[in-house]
Amino acid sequence: MNKFDRKYPYNDLPLLPPTKDIETKKILRKTISAGRVLAQLMVLY
């Protein structure tokens, strides 16, 4: 990792789009599950 240089913003940010697929089945299942739990909480309040 390089030192921070205030003359150049975003020194060490990775390039976009990501090279790896970040939407795996495991992550999508967790997202769906979290959405359901949040919906249930909204019903309670």
Chimera marker file (.cmm) of the C-alpha trace (Angstrom):
<marker_set name="trace">
<marker id="1" x="0.000" y="0.000" z="0.000" r="1" g="1" b="0" radius="0.5"/>
<marker id="2" x="1.382" y="3.386" z="-0.971" r="1" g="1" b="0" radius="0.5"/>
<marker id="3" x="1.517" y="6.365" z="1.294" r="1" g="1" b="0" radius="0.5"/>
<marker id="4" x="-1.355" y="8.815" z="1.134" r="1" g="1" b="0" radius="0.5"/>
<marker id="5" x="-0.691" y="11.776" z="-1.129" r="1" g="1" b="0" radius="0.5"/>
<marker id="6" x="-3.161" y="14.610" z="-0.687" r="1" g="1" b="0" radius="0.5"/>
<marker id="7" x="-2.370" y="15.909" z="-4.177" r="1" g="1" b="0" radius="0.5"/>
<marker id="8" x="-3.921" y="12.774" z="-5.732" r="1" g="1" b="0" radius="0.5"/>
<marker id="9" x="-7.393" y="11.767" z="-4.522" r="1" g="1" b="0" radius="0.5"/>
<marker id="10" x="-8.374" y="8.116" z="-4.076" r="1" g="1" b="0" radius="0.5"/>
<marker id="11" x="-4.822" y="6.812" z="-4.115" r="1" g="1" b="0" radius="0.5"/>
<marker id="12" x="-5.507" y="3.145" z="-3.376" r="1" g="1" b="0" radius="0.5"/>
<marker id="13" x="-9.092" y="2.590" z="-4.503" r="1" g="1" b="0" radius="0.5"/>
<marker id="14" x="-9.584" y="-0.409" z="-6.792" r="1" g="1" b="0" radius="0.5"/>
<marker id="15" x="-10.706" y="0.122" z="-10.349" r="1" g="1" b="0" radius="0.5"/>
<marker id="16" x="-14.374" y="-0.277" z="-11.189" r="1" g="1" b="0" radius="0.5"/>
<marker id="17" x="-16.164" y="-2.465" z="-12.098" r="1" g="1" b="0" radius="0.5"/>
<marker id="18" x="-14.821" y="-5.204" z="-9.832" r="1" g="1" b="0" radius="0.5"/>
<marker id="19" x="-13.095" y="-8.069" z="-11.594" r="1" g="1" b="0" radius="0.5"/>
<marker id="20" x="-14.678" y="-10.675" z="-9.324" r="1" g="1" b="0" radius="0.5"/>
<marker id="21" x="-18.361" y="-11.557" z="-9.244" r="1" g="1" b="0" radius="0.5"/>
<marker id="22" x="-19.559" y="-10.241" z="-5.876" r="1" g="1" b="0" radius="0.5"/>
<marker id="23" x="-23.180" y="-11.400" z="-6.260" r="1" g="1" b="0" radius="0.5"/>
<marker id="24" x="-22.735" y="-15.005" z="-5.221" r="1" g="1" b="0" radius="0.5"/>
<marker id="25" x="-25.637" y="-17.303" z="-4.383" r="1" g="1" b="0" radius="0.5"/>
<marker id="26" x="-24.678" y="-17.190" z="-0.707" r="1" g="1" b="0" radius="0.5"/>
<marker id="27" x="-24.755" y="-13.384" z="-0.620" r="1" g="1" b="0" radius="0.5"/>
<marker id="28" x="-28.059" y="-13.211" z="-2.516" r="1" g="1" b="0" radius="0.5"/>
<marker id="29" x="-29.661" y="-15.689" z="-0.100" r="1" g="1" b="0" radius="0.5"/>
<marker id="30" x="-28.467" y="-13.662" z="2.887" r="1" g="1" b="0" radius="0.5"/>
<marker id="31" x="-29.813" y="-10.475" z="1.289" r="1" g="1" b="0" radius="0.5"/>
<marker id="32" x="-33.233" y="-12.043" z="0.753" r="1" g="1" b="0" radius="0.5"/>
<marker id="33" x="-33.270" y="-13.351" z="4.312" r="1" g="1" b="0" radius="0.5"/>
<marker id="34" x="-32.313" y="-9.938" z="5.710" r="1" g="1" b="0" radius="0.5"/>
<marker id="35" x="-35.058" y="-8.280" z="3.643" r="1" g="1" b="0" radius="0.5"/>
<marker id="36" x="-37.657" y="-10.636" z="5.066" r="1" g="1" b="0" radius="0.5"/>
<marker id="37" x="-36.539" y="-9.963" z="8.639" r="1" g="1" b="0" radius="0.5"/>
<marker id="38" x="-36.654" y="-6.203" z="8.062" r="1" g="1" b="0" radius="0.5"/>
<marker id="39" x="-40.157" y="-6.503" z="6.597" r="1" g="1" b="0" radius="0.5"/>
<marker id="40" x="-41.277" y="-8.396" z="9.695" r="1" g="1" b="0" radius="0.5"/>
<marker id="41" x="-39.832" y="-5.676" z="11.921" r="1" g="1" b="0" radius="0.5"/>
<marker id="42" x="-41.729" y="-3.014" z="9.967" r="1" g="1" b="0" radius="0.5"/>
<marker id="43" x="-44.987" y="-4.877" z="10.605" r="1" g="1" b="0" radius="0.5"/>
<marker id="44" x="-44.314" y="-4.879" z="14.348" r="1" g="1" b="0" radius="0.5"/>
<marker id="45" x="-43.828" y="-1.116" z="14.528" r="1" g="1" b="0" radius="0.5"/>
<link id1="1" id2="2" r="1" g="1" b="0" radius="0.2"/>
<link id1="2" id2="3" r="1" g="1" b="0" radius="0.2"/>
<link id1="3" id2="4" r="1" g="1" b="0" radius="0.2"/>
<link id1="4" id2="5" r="1" g="1" b="0" radius="0.2"/>
<link id1="5" id2="6" r="1" g="1" b="0" radius="0.2"/>
<link id1="6" id2="7" r="1" g="1" b="0" radius="0.2"/>
<link id1="7" id2="8" r="1" g="1" b="0" radius="0.2"/>
<link id1="8" id2="9" r="1" g="1" b="0" radius="0.2"/>
<link id1="9" id2="10" r="1" g="1" b="0" radius="0.2"/>
<link id1="10" id2="11" r="1" g="1" b="0" radius="0.2"/>
<link id1="11" id2="12" r="1" g="1" b="0" radius="0.2"/>
<link id1="12" id2="13" r="1" g="1" b="0" radius="0.2"/>
<link id1="13" id2="14" r="1" g="1" b="0" radius="0.2"/>
<link id1="14" id2="15" r="1" g="1" b="0" radius="0.2"/>
<link id1="15" id2="16" r="1" g="1" b="0" radius="0.2"/>
<link id1="16" id2="17" r="1" g="1" b="0" radius="0.2"/>
<link id1="17" id2="18" r="1" g="1" b="0" radius="0.2"/>
<link id1="18" id2="19" r="1" g="1" b="0" radius="0.2"/>
<link id1="19" id2="20" r="1" g="1" b="0" radius="0.2"/>
<link id1="20" id2="21" r="1" g="1" b="0" radius="0.2"/>
<link id1="21" id2="22" r="1" g="1" b="0" radius="0.2"/>
<link id1="22" id2="23" r="1" g="1" b="0" radius="0.2"/>
<link id1="23" id2="24" r="1" g="1" b="0" radius="0.2"/>
<link id1="24" id2="25" r="1" g="1" b="0" radius="0.2"/>
<link id1="25" id2="26" r="1" g="1" b="0" radius="0.2"/>
<link id1="26" id2="27" r="1" g="1" b="0" radius="0.2"/>
<link id1="27" id2="28" r="1" g="1" b="0" radius="0.2"/>
<link id1="28" id2="29" r="1" g="1" b="0" radius="0.2"/>
<link id1="29" id2="30" r="1" g="1" b="0" radius="0.2"/>
<link id1="30" id2="31" r="1" g="1" b="0" radius="0.2"/>
<link id1="31" id2="32" r="1" g="1" b="0" radius="0.2"/>
<link id1="32" id2="33" r="1" g="1" b="0" radius="0.2"/>
<link id1="33" id2="34" r="1" g="1" b="0" radius="0.2"/>
<link id1="34" id2="35" r="1" g="1" b="0" radius="0.2"/>
<link id1="35" id2="36" r="1" g="1" b="0" radius="0.2"/>
<link id1="36" id2="37" r="1" g="1" b="0" radius="0.2"/>
<link id1="37" id2="38" r="1" g="1" b="0" radius="0.2"/>
<link id1="38" id2="39" r="1" g="1" b="0" radius="0.2"/>
<link id1="39" id2="40" r="1" g="1" b="0" radius="0.2"/>
<link id1="40" id2="41" r="1" g="1" b="0" radius="0.2"/>
<link id1="41" id2="42" r="1" g="1" b="0" radius="0.2"/>
<link id1="42" id2="43" r="1" g="1" b="0" radius="0.2"/>
<link id1="43" id2="44" r="1" g="1" b="0" radius="0.2"/>
<link id1="44" id2="45" r="1" g="1" b="0" radius="0.2"/>
</marker_set>
